[in-house]
Amino acid sequence: MVKRIREEPVHDAIYCPVHATLDLLNRRWTLHIVRSLLEGKKRFNEISRENHINPRTLRERLRMLEEEGAVTRTVISTIPPNVEYELTAKGMALNCIFEAVADWGRNWMKPEVKT
C-alpha cells in the first residue's frame, strides 16, 4: 500500500487573500449581482432588469461567480427553459464583507450634500 502525502496548496510568495477577494468583487457588476442574490434565488432576467445589466455581461459575471463556487446555476425544464441562480454558502459569506464595509462607511464617510 502506497501512502499518499497530502499536498498543501501552493501559494505565490506574494499571494494576498485581501487582494484576491477585492479582485473578485471589483469586477464591474459583481457586487450588484451578489447583492441581488442575497435576497434569494433569482432568474437571469430578474437580475438583469433589477441591475440594468446587459445579458452578455451578466452571463460572463454569473459564469465567473459559478466557476469561483459562489453561485449555483439550476436549469428548470420548462418551455421555454429557465435558469435560476442562487448563492452558495461561499457566496452568502460575502454578506459579512458588505456589512463591514457599510458599517465603516457609516462611521467614517461623510454623506454627500447636494446643492
N, C-alpha and C positions, 0 to 999 in steps of 0.2 A: 504494500500500500504506500503510495506516494503522498507525502504531506504537502499540502498546498500552503504556501506562505501568503498571508493576506497582504495584498498590495495597498499601500496608503496612496491616496490621491496625490498626484504630482502638482505642485503649485509653482507658478512663476516666482522667482525671487522677489518680484515687486507686486505680487498679487495683493489686491486690496478689496475686501468684501464690500466696503462702502462704495468704492468706485464702480465695482461690478453691479451693485444694486442701482446706483444712480444712472449708470449706463442703460440699464433695462428700462427704468422709469422715465428717463429723459427723452426717449424716442417720441416723436410727435404723436399725440392722441392716446398713448398708452395709459396715462393717468386717467383720462376721461373714460376709457373703456373699462378699466378696473373699477373705477368709482361706480359706473353704471351697473356692473355685475355684482357689486357688493349688496345691491338690493335683491338679488336672486337671479334665477335663470332668465335669460332673455334670448329672443330670436335675433338673427342677423339684422333684419330691417328695423327692429326696435332700437338696437344700439346705434345703427346708422342715423335714424331720424332724431333720436334724443341728442346726439352729439354733432349732427351735421357733418358726418364724415363720409367722404365718397367711398363707394363699395370696394374699389381696388385697394385703397389704403387700409380700410377696415379689415379686409381679408388678409392682407400682409401682417398687420399687427396681431390679429387673432391667431394666425399660424405661428407667429413668433412666440406669443404667450403660451400656446399649446405645446410647442417644442420645449419651452422652458419648464413646462409642468405646472403652470399657474392657472391654466384654463382647460376644461374638458369640452369636447365637441360631441354632441349627440345628434345623429340624423334620425328624424322622425319620418317613418314611411307613410306618408300621406300623398295625395295628389293635389297640387304639386308637393314635392318633398320639402320639408322644413328642417332647419338646423337650429338647435338650441345650444347656447354657450353658458357655462357655469364655472365659477371659480372653484379650484381645488383647495385643499387645506393650505397649500403653499400660497395660493393666490389670496385667500382670506387673511393670511398672516400679514399681508401688505397693509391691511387696515390700521394696524398699530402704528405704522410709519406715517400714514396720513394724519392720524390723530395727534401724534407727537409734533409733526410739522405745524398743524393747526394750532396746537397749544403754544408752540414757540411764537408763531405769528401773532396770536392774540396778546401775548406778553411783551413782545419786542418790536413789532412793526406798528407804525402809526397809520391809522386809517387815512385814506386819500380824501382830501377835502376838495369837493367840486366847486368851482366858482362860476 
